[in-house]
């Protein structure tokens, strides 16, 4: 929201994206016997800002729908399960993979925009927990050097006089090799 607020003065339409670690309030895990640290998640987030809210929402949804194909991970679906606190009352979706919510997408509510000092512009946003994305199973991905010489099924060496024509050699070989 802060980035949208700072940039909407200079641009009528823009998009911002970020991949970062997010520390969620109230979630802690022991890192050692005597130390407890907040749980951090690796999140991918983005916001699209402009005048036409409907177009912004569908652009964000289209970008997210295309991600599995470009990034080679399992596709996900969209469902309304748990509304994000920043989202509009009606225009939001959860990003779901195998029944688990891995992110959210929606228009940013007018209240959230107003509270952040953003006026006269609409915005759509998304966030995805990248640790929950499941890549396609890998192939063997074993490295093998290219052969130094091209593949030869049968090798034949001959010494012939210069006066012998290639056609004669070819005809003779046809009957030898079967």
C-alpha contacts under 8 A as a table, 3 or more apart, distances in Angstrom:
res1	aa1	res2	aa2	distance
1	X	4	X	5.07
1	X	5	X	6.09
1	X	113	X	7.31
1	X	116	X	6.48
2	X	5	X	5.01
2	X	6	X	6.20
2	X	116	X	6.99
3	X	6	X	5.16
3	X	7	X	6.14
3	X	16	X	7.95
4	X	7	X	5.25
4	X	8	X	5.82
4	X	47	X	7.87
4	X	49	X	7.13
4	X	118	X	7.54
5	X	8	X	5.72
5	X	9	X	7.57
5	X	116	X	7.00
5	X	117	X	6.56
5	X	118	X	5.40
6	X	9	X	6.70
7	X	10	X	5.57
7	X	11	X	6.27
8	X	11	X	5.23
8	X	12	X	6.39
8	X	13	X	7.62
8	X	49	X	7.77
8	X	118	X	7.88
8	X	121	X	7.56
9	X	12	X	7.75
11	X	14	X	6.48
12	X	49	X	7.83
12	X	50	X	5.81
12	X	51	X	7.40
13	X	48	X	7.59
13	X	49	X	5.43
13	X	50	X	4.31
13	X	51	X	7.34
14	X	48	X	5.96
14	X	49	X	5.41
14	X	50	X	6.74
15	X	46	X	7.22
15	X	47	X	5.64
15	X	48	X	4.30
15	X	49	X	6.17
16	X	46	X	5.48
16	X	47	X	5.38
16	X	48	X	6.57
17	X	44	X	7.46
17	X	45	X	5.69
17	X	46	X	4.08
17	X	47	X	6.52
18	X	44	X	5.81
18	X	45	X	5.36
18	X	46	X	6.22
19	X	42	X	7.09
19	X	43	X	5.62
19	X	44	X	4.37
19	X	45	X	6.36
20	X	42	X	5.70
20	X	43	X	5.53
20	X	44	X	6.67
21	X	40	X	5.91
21	X	41	X	5.35
21	X	42	X	4.51
21	X	43	X	6.04
22	X	40	X	5.24
22	X	41	X	5.18
22	X	42	X	6.36
22	X	43	X	6.62
23	X	38	X	6.24
23	X	39	X	5.95
23	X	40	X	4.47
23	X	41	X	6.57
24	X	27	X	6.02
24	X	38	X	7.16
24	X	39	X	6.70
24	X	40	X	6.71
24	X	41	X	7.98
25	X	38	X	7.67
26	X	38	X	7.58
27	X	38	X	5.74
27	X	39	X	5.59
28	X	36	X	6.41
28	X	37	X	5.50
28	X	38	X	4.18
28	X	39	X	5.13
29	X	36	X	5.56
29	X	37	X	5.66
29	X	38	X	6.19
29	X	39	X	6.02
30	X	33	X	6.99
30	X	34	X	7.82
30	X	35	X	5.92
30	X	36	X	4.17
30	X	37	X	6.14
31	X	35	X	5.82
31	X	36	X	5.66
31	X	37	X	6.36
32	X	35	X	5.26
32	X	36	X	7.10
41	X	129	X	6.63
41	X	131	X	7.42
42	X	129	X	5.92
42	X	130	X	5.80
42	X	131	X	6.39
43	X	127	X	6.54
43	X	128	X	5.51
43	X	129	X	4.62
43	X	130	X	5.63
43	X	131	X	7.99
44	X	127	X	5.60
44	X	128	X	5.16
44	X	129	X	6.52
44	X	130	X	6.48
45	X	125	X	7.33
45	X	126	X	5.44
45	X	127	X	4.19
45	X	128	X	6.32
46	X	125	X	5.54
46	X	126	X	5.46
46	X	127	X	6.67
47	X	60	X	7.94
47	X	123	X	6.58
47	X	124	X	5.56
47	X	125	X	4.20
47	X	126	X	6.59
48	X	56	X	6.09
48	X	60	X	7.10
48	X	123	X	5.48
48	X	124	X	5.27
48	X	125	X	6.37
49	X	56	X	6.91
49	X	121	X	6.80
49	X	122	X	5.74
49	X	123	X	4.26
49	X	124	X	6.55
50	X	53	X	7.18
50	X	56	X	7.08
50	X	121	X	5.60
50	X	122	X	5.49
50	X	123	X	6.36
51	X	120	X	7.68
51	X	121	X	5.37
51	X	122	X	5.64
52	X	55	X	5.52
52	X	56	X	6.34
52	X	122	X	6.84
53	X	56	X	5.08
53	X	57	X	6.20
53	X	107	X	7.20
53	X	122	X	5.51
53	X	123	X	6.57
53	X	124	X	7.24
54	X	57	X	5.29
54	X	58	X	6.37
55	X	58	X	5.26
55	X	59	X	6.03
56	X	59	X	5.16
56	X	60	X	6.23
56	X	123	X	6.75
56	X	124	X	5.77
57	X	60	X	5.28
57	X	61	X	6.16
57	X	106	X	6.51
57	X	107	X	6.24
57	X	123	X	7.95
57	X	124	X	5.38
57	X	125	X	7.93
58	X	61	X	4.92
58	X	62	X	5.89
59	X	62	X	5.08
59	X	63	X	6.20
60	X	63	X	5.21
60	X	64	X	6.33
60	X	105	X	7.74
60	X	124	X	6.91
60	X	125	X	7.21
60	X	126	X	7.39
61	X	64	X	5.19
61	X	65	X	6.08
61	X	105	X	7.29
62	X	65	X	5.03
62	X	66	X	6.23
63	X	66	X	5.27
63	X	67	X	6.48
64	X	67	X	5.25
64	X	68	X	7.99
65	X	68	X	6.97
65	X	75	X	7.86
65	X	76	X	7.86
66	X	69	X	5.71
66	X	70	X	6.54
67	X	70	X	5.20
67	X	71	X	5.72
67	X	72	X	7.91
68	X	71	X	5.21
68	X	72	X	5.31
68	X	73	X	4.86
68	X	74	X	5.97
68	X	75	X	5.32
68	X	76	X	7.92
69	X	72	X	5.38
69	X	73	X	7.06
69	X	75	X	7.81
72	X	135	X	6.09
72	X	136	X	5.97
73	X	133	X	6.83
73	X	134	X	5.57
73	X	135	X	3.79
73	X	136	X	4.83
74	X	133	X	7.38
74	X	134	X	5.77
74	X	135	X	5.88
74	X	136	X	5.84
75	X	97	X	7.30
76	X	95	X	6.67
76	X	96	X	5.58
76	X	97	X	4.72
76	X	98	X	7.52
77	X	95	X	5.99
77	X	96	X	5.20
77	X	97	X	6.41
78	X	93	X	5.86
78	X	94	X	5.56
78	X	95	X	4.90
78	X	96	X	5.81
79	X	93	X	5.43
79	X	94	X	5.27
79	X	95	X	6.75
79	X	96	X	6.87
80	X	83	X	7.12
80	X	92	X	7.00
80	X	93	X	4.89
80	X	94	X	5.53
81	X	93	X	7.59
81	X	94	X	6.36
82	X	94	X	6.96
83	X	87	X	6.85
83	X	89	X	7.91
83	X	92	X	6.95
83	X	93	X	7.49
83	X	94	X	7.58
84	X	87	X	5.45
84	X	92	X	7.91
84	X	104	X	6.87
86	X	108	X	5.67
86	X	109	X	6.07
86	X	112	X	6.07
87	X	91	X	7.29
87	X	92	X	6.23
87	X	106	X	5.61
87	X	107	X	5.61
87	X	108	X	4.63
87	X	109	X	5.02
88	X	91	X	5.49
88	X	92	X	6.55
88	X	106	X	6.84
88	X	107	X	5.52
88	X	108	X	5.57
88	X	109	X	4.06
88	X	110	X	7.23
89	X	92	X	7.41
89	X	109	X	7.29
91	X	106	X	5.59
91	X	107	X	5.86
92	X	104	X	7.40
92	X	105	X	5.59
92	X	106	X	3.85
92	X	107	X	6.38
93	X	104	X	5.85
93	X	105	X	5.22
93	X	106	X	6.09
94	X	101	X	6.30
94	X	102	X	7.60
94	X	103	X	5.83
94	X	104	X	4.30
94	X	105	X	6.13
95	X	101	X	5.77
95	X	102	X	5.66
95	X	103	X	4.85
95	X	104	X	5.38
95	X	105	X	7.13
95	X	128	X	7.68
96	X	99	X	5.89
96	X	100	X	5.39
96	X	101	X	4.51
96	X	102	X	5.71
96	X	103	X	7.15
97	X	100	X	5.36
97	X	101	X	6.55
97	X	102	X	6.70
97	X	133	X	7.83
101	X	104	X	7.85
102	X	128	X	5.76
102	X	129	X	5.46
102	X	130	X	7.84
102	X	132	X	6.06
102	X	133	X	7.50
103	X	126	X	7.26
103	X	127	X	5.26
103	X	128	X	4.10
103	X	129	X	5.96
104	X	126	X	5.47
104	X	127	X	5.47
104	X	128	X	6.63
105	X	124	X	7.48
105	X	125	X	5.79
105	X	126	X	4.19
105	X	127	X	6.65
106	X	124	X	5.55
106	X	125	X	5.69
106	X	126	X	6.52
107	X	122	X	7.71
107	X	123	X	5.85
107	X	124	X	4.10
107	X	125	X	6.21
108	X	112	X	6.59
108	X	113	X	6.79
108	X	122	X	7.46
108	X	123	X	5.63
108	X	124	X	5.55
108	X	125	X	6.53
109	X	112	X	5.26
109	X	113	X	6.33
110	X	113	X	5.10
110	X	114	X	6.01
111	X	114	X	5.12
111	X	115	X	6.02
112	X	115	X	5.14
112	X	116	X	6.26
113	X	116	X	5.18
113	X	117	X	6.42
113	X	118	X	5.02
113	X	119	X	7.04
114	X	117	X	5.10
114	X	118	X	5.38
114	X	119	X	6.43
115	X	118	X	7.51
118	X	121	X	7.00
129	X	132	X	5.72
129	X	133	X	7.31
130	X	133	X	5.34
131	X	134	X	7.98
138	X	141	X	7.17
147	X	150	X	6.55
147	X	151	X	7.81
152	X	155	X	6.58
160	X	164	X	6.75
161	X	164	X	5.71
162	X	165	X	7.81
164	X	168	X	6.96
164	X	169	X	7.54
165	X	168	X	5.42
165	X	169	X	6.71
166	X	169	X	5.12
166	X	170	X	6.12
167	X	170	X	5.05
167	X	171	X	6.15
168	X	171	X	5.20
168	X	172	X	6.20
169	X	172	X	5.13
169	X	173	X	6.18
170	X	173	X	5.21
170	X	174	X	6.30
171	X	174	X	5.30
171	X	175	X	7.05
172	X	175	X	5.80
172	X	176	X	6.67
173	X	176	X	4.97
173	X	177	X	6.04
174	X	177	X	5.73
174	X	178	X	7.51
175	X	178	X	7.01
